[in-house]
Amino acid sequence: MSGKAVRAAAVLALALSVAMVPGTAAAAPHCQSITEASNPDWMAGLPDDASLAQLSIPGTHQTLSLHGGELTQTQENHGDSAETLAVQLQSGIRAVDIRVRRYDDRFTLHHGPFYQNANFSDVLQKAGDFLAAHPGETVLLRLKAECTGETGSCTDENSQLDETQIFDWYRDNDPNGKYLLDPAGGAVPTLGEARGKIVLAVLQGARGGLHEGRGVGQLTNDTWGERVQDAYTVPTLFDIDDKWAKVRDHLDKTVSADPGDLFLNFTSGSSPAAFPNAVACGAAGFRGVNDYALEHLTTNDLPRTGVIMMDFPGADLVNTIIAANG
């Protein structure tokens, strides 16, 4: 083996060993401290005519992925049946990423093959309870089918309805379905139109394709790569800086674009050699994306951040994104 190959193997071995050490990233202002933030009514004072696109909105990636091990968990665990969502909403999170399996023509929540001890009805109940208590707020929803049927994924079961039909069933039949608002391929809602609602931003199939004519019309199969940064593969911990560069570049794009254009920016990333917690929060000798993001947002007066979807967000990071709304 050449010297170059030996060095490469050593680098990969180090990355793997660090990534797989449990608890390498502790709670910090930028990470794993979401309960220290309390912003239940931060949207209430913003003007009704503000477009959701022009706001700075903190969100969570794989919002309720809590089970299946360190490669699968993306958020602090504050309880099953969407209890964790209730904690996130109280902290100020207003954009959620829900991944579903079609099971008996209903939605259960999954990350790959792992059931997350919650169903879509739980999401609607917790979000509905929150919105009933805080009617000035709104929740932006990314809803994505999870099951491809391939190895490492899940398989839909006993379902004849597709994602759009099951979504419509919840809207029309679930007691909390009244909170669902589908722009149906139309404009980005204003805050006045969205208050007290769970706004469907996008509805995606299991391989990422969008069901166009559902959700916000600005987000289509053609515009996804322009409006959304979701470079989710971080091969090793040595690639965290590259992931942060993509996040920063998308922030720059968001700032320079028309304020009526909706942008989503995923700070999350992972691989078998770089678990979500380590990428977000850092590990021994490695700085996490959340830390870079907090520093960037506190040292640069950005007019807006767009929607930032995070793994393991900390209180200061949530608070700083909210503060960008002026």
C-alpha positions as CSV (number, residue, x, y, z in Angstrom):
1,M,0.0,0.0,0.0
2,S,1.4,3.4,-0.9
3,G,2.1,6.1,1.7
4,K,-0.9,8.1,0.3
5,A,-3.2,5.2,0.7
6,V,-2.0,4.5,4.2
7,R,-2.6,8.1,5.2
8,A,-6.1,8.0,3.7
9,A,-6.9,4.8,5.5
10,A,-5.7,6.3,8.8
11,V,-7.9,9.4,8.2
12,L,-11.0,7.2,7.6
13,A,-10.3,5.1,10.6
14,L,-10.0,8.1,12.8
15,A,-13.2,9.6,11.4
16,L,-15.1,6.3,12.0
17,S,-13.7,5.9,15.6
18,V,-14.7,9.5,16.6
19,A,-18.1,9.3,14.8
20,M,-19.1,6.2,16.7
21,V,-18.2,7.3,20.2
22,P,-21.5,7.8,22.0
23,G,-22.0,11.2,23.6
24,T,-19.1,13.0,21.9
25,A,-21.3,16.1,21.5
26,A,-22.6,17.6,24.7
27,A,-25.4,20.1,25.1
28,A,-24.3,23.6,24.2
29,P,-25.8,27.0,23.2
30,H,-25.7,25.9,19.6
31,C,-26.8,22.3,20.1
32,Q,-28.9,19.9,22.1
33,S,-30.3,22.6,24.4
34,I,-33.7,23.3,22.8
35,T,-35.6,23.3,26.1
36,E,-33.7,26.4,27.1
37,A,-35.4,28.4,24.4
38,S,-39.0,29.6,24.9
39,N,-40.6,31.4,22.0
40,P,-44.3,30.3,21.9
41,D,-45.6,33.5,20.4
42,W,-42.8,35.0,18.3
43,M,-44.8,35.3,15.1
44,A,-47.8,37.0,16.8
45,G,-46.2,40.5,16.7
46,L,-45.2,40.3,13.0
47,P,-47.4,42.0,10.4
48,D,-50.2,40.0,8.7
49,D,-49.0,41.1,5.2
50,A,-45.6,39.5,5.7
51,S,-45.0,36.6,3.3
52,L,-43.7,33.5,5.0
53,A,-40.9,33.6,2.4
54,Q,-39.5,36.8,3.8
55,L,-39.3,35.5,7.3
56,S,-36.4,33.8,9.2
57,I,-37.9,30.5,10.4
58,P,-36.1,27.9,12.5
59,G,-37.0,24.3,11.7
60,T,-36.0,20.7,12.3
61,H,-34.9,18.1,9.8
62,Q,-36.4,14.6,10.3
63,T,-38.4,16.3,13.1
64,L,-39.4,13.2,15.0
65,S,-36.6,10.8,14.2
66,L,-35.7,9.6,17.7
67,H,-35.2,5.8,17.4
68,G,-33.0,3.4,15.5
69,G,-29.6,4.3,16.9
70,E,-27.1,7.2,16.4
71,L,-27.1,7.0,12.7
72,T,-30.9,7.6,12.7
73,Q,-31.6,9.9,15.6
74,T,-31.6,13.6,14.5
75,Q,-33.3,15.4,17.4
76,E,-33.3,15.5,21.2
77,N,-35.8,12.9,22.5
78,H,-38.5,14.5,24.6
79,G,-41.1,11.8,24.2
80,D,-42.9,9.7,21.7
81,S,-46.3,10.3,20.1
82,A,-45.1,13.7,18.9
83,E,-44.4,14.9,22.5
84,T,-41.0,16.0,21.1
85,L,-42.8,18.1,18.6
86,A,-44.6,20.0,21.3
87,V,-41.3,20.8,23.0
88,Q,-39.9,22.0,19.7
89,L,-42.9,24.3,19.0
90,Q,-42.6,25.8,22.4
91,S,-39.0,26.6,21.8
92,G,-39.8,28.5,18.6
93,I,-39.5,25.9,15.9
94,R,-42.0,26.7,13.1
95,A,-40.9,24.4,10.2
96,V,-41.1,20.6,10.5
97,D,-40.0,17.7,8.3
98,I,-42.3,14.7,8.7
99,R,-41.4,11.4,7.0
100,V,-44.2,8.8,6.6
101,R,-44.9,5.2,5.8
102,R,-48.3,4.4,4.1
103,Y,-49.8,1.8,6.4
104,D,-53.5,0.8,6.1
105,D,-54.1,4.0,4.0
106,R,-52.8,6.1,6.9
107,F,-49.4,7.6,7.8
108,T,-47.0,6.3,10.4
109,L,-43.7,8.0,11.0
110,H,-40.5,6.3,9.9
111,H,-36.8,7.0,9.4
112,G,-35.8,4.2,7.0
113,P,-37.0,0.9,8.5
114,F,-37.4,2.3,12.0
115,Y,-40.9,3.2,13.3
116,Q,-40.6,6.4,15.3
117,N,-43.4,5.6,17.8
118,A,-45.6,8.3,16.3
119,N,-48.3,8.6,13.7
120,F,-49.4,11.6,11.5
121,S,-52.5,11.9,13.7
122,D,-50.1,12.6,16.7
123,V,-48.4,15.3,14.7
124,L,-51.7,17.0,13.9
125,Q,-52.9,16.7,17.5
126,K,-49.7,18.3,19.0
127,A,-49.5,21.0,16.4
128,G,-53.2,21.6,16.6
129,D,-53.1,21.9,20.4
130,F,-50.2,24.4,20.1
131,L,-51.9,26.5,17.4
132,A,-55.2,26.6,19.4
133,A,-53.2,28.0,22.4
134,H,-51.1,30.3,20.2
135,P,-53.3,31.4,17.2
136,G,-50.9,34.0,16.0
137,E,-48.4,31.3,15.0
138,T,-48.1,29.0,12.0
139,V,-46.2,25.7,11.3
140,L,-44.7,25.1,7.9
141,L,-44.8,21.4,6.9
142,R,-42.6,19.4,4.6
143,L,-44.3,16.0,4.2
144,K,-42.3,13.2,2.5
145,A,-43.0,9.6,1.9
146,E,-40.2,7.5,3.4
147,C,-40.5,3.9,2.0
148,T,-38.8,2.8,-1.2
149,G,-39.1,-0.9,-0.5
150,E,-35.3,-1.2,-0.9
151,T,-32.8,-2.7,1.6
152,G,-32.3,-0.2,4.4
153,S,-35.7,1.5,3.8
154,C,-39.2,0.5,4.8
155,T,-42.1,-0.9,2.7
156,D,-45.6,0.5,2.5
157,E,-48.3,-1.9,3.6
158,N,-51.9,-2.5,2.7
159,S,-52.4,0.9,1.1
160,Q,-54.2,1.7,-2.1
161,L,-54.2,5.4,-1.6
162,D,-51.1,7.5,-2.6
163,E,-49.6,10.3,-0.5
164,T,-51.9,13.0,-1.8
165,Q,-55.0,11.0,-1.2
166,I,-54.0,10.1,2.4
167,F,-53.1,13.7,3.1
168,D,-56.6,14.7,1.9
169,W,-58.1,12.0,4.1
170,Y,-56.5,13.6,7.2
171,R,-57.5,17.1,6.1
172,D,-61.1,16.0,5.7
173,N,-61.6,13.4,8.4
174,D,-59.0,13.8,11.2
175,P,-60.3,15.9,14.1
176,N,-57.2,18.1,13.8
177,G,-57.2,18.0,10.0
178,K,-58.9,21.4,10.1
179,Y,-55.5,23.0,10.8
180,L,-54.1,21.8,7.5
181,L,-53.7,24.4,4.8
182,D,-52.6,23.3,1.3
183,P,-51.8,26.3,-1.0
184,A,-52.5,23.8,-3.8
185,G,-49.6,25.0,-6.0
186,G,-50.4,28.7,-5.3
187,A,-48.5,31.6,-3.9
188,V,-46.5,31.5,-0.6
189,P,-49.1,32.5,2.0
190,T,-48.9,35.6,4.0
191,L,-48.6,35.3,7.8
192,G,-52.1,36.6,8.1
193,E,-53.4,33.8,5.8
194,A,-51.3,31.2,7.7
195,R,-51.9,32.1,11.3
196,G,-53.4,29.1,13.2
197,K,-52.6,26.7,10.4
198,I,-50.2,23.9,9.4
199,V,-49.1,25.1,6.0
200,L,-48.1,22.3,3.5
201,A,-44.9,23.6,1.9
202,V,-44.2,20.5,-0.1
203,L,-45.5,17.0,-0.5
204,Q,-42.9,14.5,-1.8
205,G,-42.8,10.9,-2.9
206,A,-40.4,8.3,-1.5
207,R,-37.7,9.1,-4.1
208,G,-37.9,12.9,-3.6
209,G,-40.2,13.8,-6.5
210,L,-42.7,16.5,-5.7
211,H,-46.4,16.1,-6.1
212,E,-46.8,19.4,-8.0
213,G,-50.0,21.2,-7.6
214,R,-49.7,20.6,-3.8
215,G,-48.0,22.9,-1.3
216,V,-46.3,26.1,-2.3
217,G,-46.1,26.7,-6.1
218,Q,-42.6,28.1,-5.9
219,L,-41.3,24.7,-4.9
220,T,-41.4,22.3,-7.9
221,N,-39.2,19.5,-9.3
222,D,-37.5,22.1,-11.6
223,T,-36.9,24.7,-8.8
224,W,-36.0,22.4,-6.0
225,G,-32.2,22.4,-6.6
226,E,-32.2,26.2,-6.8
227,R,-34.5,27.0,-3.8
228,V,-33.4,24.1,-1.5
229,Q,-30.0,23.2,-0.2
230,D,-30.1,19.6,1.1
231,A,-26.6,18.1,0.6
232,Y,-27.3,15.4,3.2
233,T,-24.3,13.2,2.6
234,V,-21.3,14.1,4.8
235,P,-18.8,11.2,4.1
236,T,-16.6,11.8,7.1
237,L,-16.2,14.3,9.9
238,F,-13.5,15.9,7.8
239,D,-16.2,16.9,5.4
240,I,-18.2,19.0,7.9
241,D,-16.5,22.2,6.8
242,D,-17.7,21.4,3.2
243,K,-21.2,21.0,4.4
244,W,-21.1,24.3,6.3
245,A,-19.8,26.0,3.1
246,K,-22.9,24.8,1.3
247,V,-25.1,26.1,4.1
248,R,-23.3,29.5,4.0
249,D,-23.5,29.8,0.3
250,H,-27.3,29.1,0.3
251,L,-27.7,31.8,3.0
252,D,-25.9,34.2,0.7
253,K,-28.2,33.2,-2.1
254,T,-31.3,33.7,0.1
255,V,-30.2,37.2,1.1
256,S,-29.5,38.3,-2.4
257,A,-32.8,36.9,-3.9
258,D,-36.2,38.6,-4.0
259,P,-37.6,38.6,-0.5
260,G,-40.8,37.0,-1.9
261,D,-38.9,33.9,-2.9
262,L,-39.0,30.9,-0.5
263,F,-35.7,29.2,0.4
264,L,-35.0,26.2,2.5
265,N,-31.6,25.4,3.9
266,F,-30.8,22.1,5.6
267,T,-27.8,22.2,8.0
268,S,-28.2,18.5,8.5
269,G,-26.0,15.7,7.1
270,S,-24.8,12.2,8.0
271,S,-23.2,9.0,6.8
272,P,-22.0,5.8,8.5
273,A,-18.7,7.6,9.3
274,A,-20.4,10.9,10.4
275,F,-23.5,10.5,12.6
276,P,-26.1,13.3,12.6
277,N,-25.2,14.4,16.1
278,A,-21.5,14.8,15.3
279,V,-22.2,16.7,12.1
280,A,-24.5,19.1,13.9
281,C,-22.9,19.4,17.2
282,G,-19.3,18.5,16.6
283,A,-17.1,15.8,18.1
284,A,-13.6,15.5,19.5
285,G,-11.4,17.7,17.3
286,F,-14.3,18.6,15.0
287,R,-16.5,21.7,14.9
288,G,-20.2,21.1,14.1
289,V,-22.3,22.9,11.5
290,N,-24.6,24.3,14.2
291,D,-21.6,26.0,15.8
292,Y,-20.5,27.6,12.5
293,A,-24.1,28.7,11.8
294,L,-24.5,30.4,15.2
295,E,-21.3,32.3,14.8
296,H,-22.2,33.3,11.3
297,L,-25.6,34.5,12.2
298,T,-24.4,36.5,15.3
299,T,-21.6,38.2,13.5
300,N,-23.5,39.1,10.3
301,D,-26.7,41.2,10.3
302,L,-28.7,39.2,7.7
303,P,-32.0,40.7,6.6
304,R,-33.5,37.1,6.5
305,T,-32.3,33.5,6.7
306,G,-35.2,31.8,5.0
307,V,-36.2,28.5,6.5
308,I,-33.3,26.7,8.3
309,M,-33.9,23.0,8.9
310,M,-31.6,21.6,11.6
311,D,-30.5,18.5,13.5
312,F,-30.2,18.9,17.3
313,P,-30.7,22.7,17.4
314,G,-29.6,24.6,20.5
315,A,-31.4,27.4,22.2
316,D,-29.1,30.2,21.1
317,L,-29.3,29.0,17.5
318,V,-33.2,29.0,17.6
319,N,-33.3,32.4,19.3
320,T,-30.8,34.0,16.8
321,I,-32.8,32.9,13.8
322,I,-36.0,34.3,15.3
323,A,-34.2,37.5,16.2
324,A,-33.3,38.0,12.5
325,N,-37.0,39.0,12.0
326,G,-36.3,42.3,13.6
